[in-house]
């Protein structure tokens, strides 16, 4: 049987350990279940989304707004609400 080592935040591990105990398993069993599910789904067994803040369109909007601010352009209340 193979052994896998990884590092995670201490608080994250403690919270996960407590959850898995409530579910009747340990960390090793939980990780094994995750890997089996990933293999069965041929990918992660859940949806992974990025933070919309980092969406390229939002970043472009923020860069433009900052450039307008730096250039001294004044915004109307309507423009701020629409943005």
C-alpha positions as a Markdown table, in Angstrom:
| # | Residue | x | y | z |
|---|---|---|---|---|
| 1 | Unk | 0.0 | 0.0 | 0.0 |
| 2 | Unk | 1.3 | 3.5 | -0.9 |
| 3 | Unk | 1.8 | 6.3 | 1.5 |
| 4 | Unk | 1.0 | 9.9 | 0.5 |
| 5 | Unk | 2.2 | 13.0 | 2.5 |
| 6 | Unk | 0.9 | 16.5 | 2.0 |
| 7 | Unk | 0.8 | 19.7 | 4.0 |
| 8 | Unk | -2.3 | 21.7 | 5.0 |
| 9 | Unk | -3.1 | 24.4 | 7.5 |
| 10 | Unk | -3.3 | 23.2 | 11.1 |
| 11 | Unk | -6.8 | 24.6 | 11.6 |
| 12 | Unk | -8.0 | 23.2 | 8.3 |
| 13 | Unk | -6.8 | 19.7 | 9.3 |
| 14 | Unk | -8.4 | 19.9 | 12.7 |
| 15 | Unk | -11.7 | 21.0 | 11.3 |
| 16 | Unk | -11.5 | 18.2 | 8.6 |
| 17 | Unk | -10.6 | 15.6 | 11.2 |
| 18 | Unk | -13.6 | 16.6 | 13.4 |
| 19 | Unk | -15.9 | 16.4 | 10.4 |
| 20 | Unk | -14.6 | 13.0 | 9.3 |
| 21 | Unk | -15.0 | 11.6 | 12.8 |
| 22 | Unk | -18.6 | 12.7 | 12.8 |
| 23 | Unk | -19.0 | 10.9 | 9.5 |
| 24 | Unk | -17.4 | 7.8 | 11.0 |
| 25 | Unk | -14.1 | 7.9 | 9.1 |
| 26 | Unk | -10.5 | 9.2 | 9.3 |
| 27 | Unk | -8.6 | 11.5 | 7.0 |
| 28 | Unk | -7.1 | 8.6 | 5.1 |
| 29 | Unk | -10.5 | 7.1 | 4.3 |
| 30 | Unk | -11.9 | 10.6 | 3.3 |
| 31 | Unk | -8.9 | 11.2 | 0.9 |
| 32 | Unk | -9.4 | 7.7 | -0.6 |
| 33 | Unk | -13.1 | 8.4 | -1.2 |
| 34 | Unk | -12.2 | 11.7 | -2.8 |
| 35 | Unk | -9.6 | 10.1 | -5.1 |
| 36 | Unk | -12.0 | 7.2 | -6.1 |
| 37 | Unk | -14.7 | 9.8 | -6.9 |
| 38 | Unk | -12.3 | 11.9 | -8.9 |
| 39 | Unk | -11.4 | 8.8 | -10.9 |
| 40 | Unk | -15.0 | 7.8 | -11.4 |
| 41 | Unk | -15.9 | 11.4 | -12.6 |
| 42 | Unk | -12.7 | 11.6 | -14.7 |
| 43 | Unk | -12.1 | 15.0 | -12.9 |
| 44 | Unk | -12.9 | 16.7 | -9.7 |
| 45 | Unk | -16.2 | 15.3 | -8.2 |
| 46 | Unk | -17.5 | 18.8 | -7.6 |
| 47 | Unk | -17.6 | 22.1 | -9.5 |
| 48 | Unk | -14.7 | 24.5 | -9.0 |
| 49 | Unk | -15.3 | 28.1 | -9.8 |
| 50 | Unk | -13.0 | 31.1 | -9.7 |
| 51 | Unk | -13.8 | 34.3 | -7.8 |
| 52 | Unk | -15.7 | 36.6 | -10.2 |
| 53 | Unk | -13.5 | 39.4 | -9.0 |
| 54 | Unk | -10.6 | 37.9 | -11.1 |
| 55 | Unk | -12.7 | 37.5 | -14.3 |
| 56 | Unk | -10.8 | 39.2 | -17.1 |
| 57 | Unk | -13.9 | 41.4 | -17.9 |
| 58 | Unk | -14.1 | 42.6 | -14.3 |
| 59 | Unk | -10.3 | 43.2 | -14.2 |
| 60 | Unk | -10.5 | 45.3 | -17.4 |
| 61 | Unk | -13.4 | 47.3 | -16.0 |
| 62 | Unk | -11.5 | 48.0 | -12.8 |
| 63 | Unk | -8.4 | 49.0 | -14.7 |
| 64 | Unk | -10.5 | 51.4 | -16.8 |
| 65 | Unk | -12.2 | 52.8 | -13.8 |
| 66 | Unk | -8.9 | 53.4 | -12.0 |
| 67 | Unk | -7.4 | 55.0 | -15.1 |
| 68 | Unk | -10.5 | 57.3 | -15.3 |
| 69 | Unk | -10.0 | 58.1 | -11.6 |
| 70 | Unk | -6.3 | 58.8 | -12.0 |
| 71 | Unk | -7.1 | 61.1 | -15.0 |
| 72 | Unk | -9.5 | 63.1 | -12.8 |
| 73 | Unk | -12.6 | 62.0 | -14.6 |
| 74 | Unk | -15.7 | 62.6 | -12.5 |
| 75 | Unk | -18.4 | 60.0 | -12.3 |
| 76 | Unk | -22.1 | 60.8 | -12.1 |
| 77 | Unk | -24.2 | 58.8 | -9.7 |
| 78 | Unk | -25.9 | 57.2 | -12.7 |
| 79 | Unk | -22.6 | 56.0 | -14.1 |
| 80 | Unk | -21.6 | 54.5 | -10.8 |
| 81 | Unk | -24.9 | 52.7 | -10.4 |
| 82 | Unk | -24.8 | 51.3 | -14.0 |
| 83 | Unk | -21.3 | 50.1 | -13.5 |
